Amino acid sequence: MIRIGPAGWSYDDWAGLVYPKPKPRGFDPLAFLAGYFDALELNTSFYGPISRHNAELWMKRTEFNRDFRFTAKLWKRFTHERDAVWTADDVRQTREGLDALHEAGKLGAVLMQFPWSFRNTEENRDWLDELVTTFSGWPLVLEVRHESWNVPDVFAELAERGVGFVNIDQPLFQDSLGPSARVTSSVGYVRVHGRNYRNWFRETANARERYDYLYPAKELKPWAERTKEIAKHPRVGDVYVVTNNHVRGKGIANAMMLQTMLTGRKVHAPEALVREYRATLGPYVLPPETETAEPPGASPAG
């Protein structure tokens, strides 16, 4: 199954575009998104371990959509803070919430996202090997951004260990990893970050500036074809397509466009989002008069 969704759901600039403004009493943004999409990539798990309580609450809030799955970024302690080896307590804390999702069958993948500076060196290969061993019970996928990883022995090792490879779209500079449709496990994964060349490597740029990009249809269509190619691979069971260009709901608009490109069916969309990006999004969504007041299952969860 191909599941599409955004990275994260808590962004102030989504108010009045993705979410209603003012929000109705009891409005649940997570349930709202689960009415439109079958996947969501957790951002909060990158900044710190999530609790079992929160994981169970999130599952409860999305249980009306039986196809819905979470993917989760691994805590940055394991991917970005590599000056010292992790501890047993780091692992224990990380497992708490993600094990709850995994045990319930709601954890589609755990994303080991490394920065562009993480090169294919012996030291980094050892770090990655230990990381895969530590969390081997989870459906792991690897995102690297440097071209040095684009070699056959890396893909062979990932396949041997059952680790998925994340196919990414990013601004292409020298030594940046380019687009692909690579499969190394039963989990296919695609992440589109936008193509904001001006701010991608600018040291003073914040996340909002870096991920501020709306894909036109001509740039998304090749990714729809790559996604289909990944889904047809005999090894693949599920494919996750995540839009990380979150600024002002642009990733939501692009996720909806990809849904239509992959299924051939127009989708529901928040009316305010359609108004904002009508020229790009409009051809891929149902007109407001055919839309229900809320997407199925998007009523506030108790």
N, C-alpha and C positions, 0 to 999 in steps of 0.2 A: 504494500500500500504506500502511496505517496502522501505524505503529510506536510503541509505548508503552514508556516506561522512566523511571527515576529520574534525578535530577541528582546525580552523584557516586556513589561506592561505598565511600569510606573514612570511616566514622563509628564512633567507639568505642561509642556507645550502641546500635549494631545487634547487638552481641554478645549472644547468647542470645535474640534476637528474630528478626532476619533471618538471621544466621549462627549456626552451632552454637557453643556455649560449653561446654567448651573446643573450639577449632578442631582438627579432625583434622590429623595430620601432612601437610604438603603442601597444605593447603586453599587454594584459589584463589578469593577472593571475586568477582573479575571474571568468571571462567568460571561461577561459581555463578549470578550474575545473568543471564548470557547464556543460561542454561538456562531462565529464566523469561520474559525479555523480548527484544525485537528491537531495542532502542535503549538508549543510555546517553549522557547529556550530561556531557561532561568539565568538571569544576570546576577542576582543577589548571591548565588552560590560561589561566584568568582571572588567576591569581596570578603566572604567569611562563611564558615559552615552554616548550613540551615538546620533547624531543629526538627525532630520527628513531629512535634506538635504542628509546626507550620506546614510540613509536607502533607500531613494527614488533612489539615484544613484545606489546603489547595486542591487535594484530590476530591474532597467533599464538594467543593464549590464548582467543580467541573464534571462531576459524575454523570450529569444528564447527557453528556456527549460520550458515548461508549468508545468512540474511536480516538478520543483525545489522549495525547501522550505529552509528557514533559521531557525535554532534554535539558541538560544542566552543564554549565561551565564548571570545570574543576577549580577549586580554590586556588587563587594566585600564589599561595604559599608553595605550591608544587610546580608551578610553571614560570613564574616571574621573579620569585624570591629565592634564588638558587645559591646564595652565598654560603649557606649552611644546610646540611641534610635535614630532612624533616624528622619529626619525632613520632613515637607511638601515639602520643596524645593528639597530635595533628591528624593522624589517620583516624583515630577513634571519633574525634569531633566531626570529621568529614563524612564518615560513614553513617552517622546517626540519622540525618534526614534523607540522604540519598538511598540508604538501605530501605527505608520505609517506602519510597517510591518504587524501588526495584522489587521488593517483596510483593507489592500489590500489582505488579505487571504494568506500571505506568511510567517507568523510566525507559525512554526510547534510546537514549545514548548519554554518555558522559563525555564532554568535550574537553580534551587536553589541548588548550589553545596556547601556543607559544608565540612570542613576538618575532618580528622580522630579524632581530639580532641573534636569535637562536639558530646557529648554523649547524651544518652536518659535520661535527667533529667527534673524535673518539670520546672525549669527555661528555659531550651532550648525548651521544648514543648510549653511554653507560647510564646517564641520568634517566633517560627515557626508558631504558630496559628495566631499571629498578621501579620506576613508576608503574609500568604495565604489570609487573609482577605483584606490586602492592595492591593494585585494584583489579586484579585479573578476573574477578567474578562479575564485573560490570560490563555492559556493552560500550567499550571504549572506542572513541574516534580521535584521530590526531589532526590538528591543524597546525601546519608550519607555513611560513610565508616567504622563506628564502629559497632560491632556485637550487641551492646545493643539495637539497633533499630530493630533488627530482632525478633519482638514479635507481636502476633496477633492483639493487640489493636492498634498498629501503623498503620498496613495495613488497618484495619477496618476504622480508622479515615481518612486516605488518600482517601479511596474509598468514604466515606461519603462526603468529601469535593471536590471530583473530581480532586484530585492531583495524577499525575502519579508517579510511583516508578521507579527509575533508577537502572537497573541491571548492575553491574559493574564487571570488571575483574581487579584485582589489586594484587600485591604481598601479599601473605597471611602470616601474623604473628599472634601472639596471639591477640584475640579480633578484628581481621579484618573481615569485612563482606565478606562472600564468594559468589561464583557465584549463580545466581538465574534466574528464568523466571517469575518474579512476575508482575501481572497486577492489577492496582488499578484505572485506568481511561481509557478514550478512546484513550489515547496516550501511546503506548509502547515505551520504551527507553532502549537502551543498550549502554554502554560506555566501551571501552577496553583501559586500560592505559598502558599495558605492564606488564612485570613481572621482573623488574629490582630490584631484592632483595637487591643487594649490595648498591644501592643508594637511595632507596625509602624513608627511614627514616633517612638517614645520614644528619645531620644538615647543613653541609657545602656544600651539593650537590646542584647544580643549576638545573633549569628545563631541560636543555639539558641532563645532566647526569641522571636525574631521569626518563625521558621518552625515553631513548635510548634503544629500544628493538624491535626486529623483531620476530613476532610470526611465528613459523613453522605451517604447515597445521594441524598437529595433535592437536595443542592447539586451533586453530580456529574452527575446525569442531564442537566441542560441542557447541560453541556459535552460529553457523549457525543453529543447531538443536533447541537451546533455542529460537532463533529469530523466527523460524517457529512456535514454540509452542505459543509464545506471539501473533503472527499474527493471529493464529486460534482462539484466545479467543473471545467470542461473544461480549465483551465490546469494543474491540479494533477497531479503524478505521485506524490509521496510526502507523507505527513502525519506529523509527529512530535508526540507528546503527552508532555510531561515534567512529572513531579511534583517540585516543589522543597520540599515540606513534609517535610523529611527526618528530623525529630526522632523518635527511637525507632521508626524504620521506618514512620512514618505515611504517608509518600509511597509506600512499597512497597505497603502495604495499599490505598491509593487507586488506584494504578496497576493493581493486580489487579482491583479493582472495575470500573474503566473497561474493561479487557479484556473482562470478561464482558458489560458493558452494550453494547459495540460488536459483539461476536460472537454473543451469545446462548448462549455455552458457558461453563460453570464451569471454573475454572483450578486448577492446583496452587498450593499456598502452603506456606511453612514452617510446621510445626505450632505452633511457639512463637508465631509472629505471629498465627495464628488464635486461639490461646488468649487472647492479649493484647487483641485487638480483635474478639472473637467476635460481639458484638451488631451491629457495623457490617460486618465483613468476611465473617462466616460464611455468609450466604446466597449469596455469589458464588464460593465455592471448593468444591473437591471434598472430601468427608470424608476424614479420615486413612486409613481402611481401604481407600480406593480409590487412595491415593497411593503412588507408588514411593518408595523410601528417598531417592532424589535425583532431581531433575528431569533430563530428557534432556540429556546433554552436560555435566552439572555436576560430573563427576568432576575431580579436580585435573589441571590442564594441566602438561605437562612443561616 
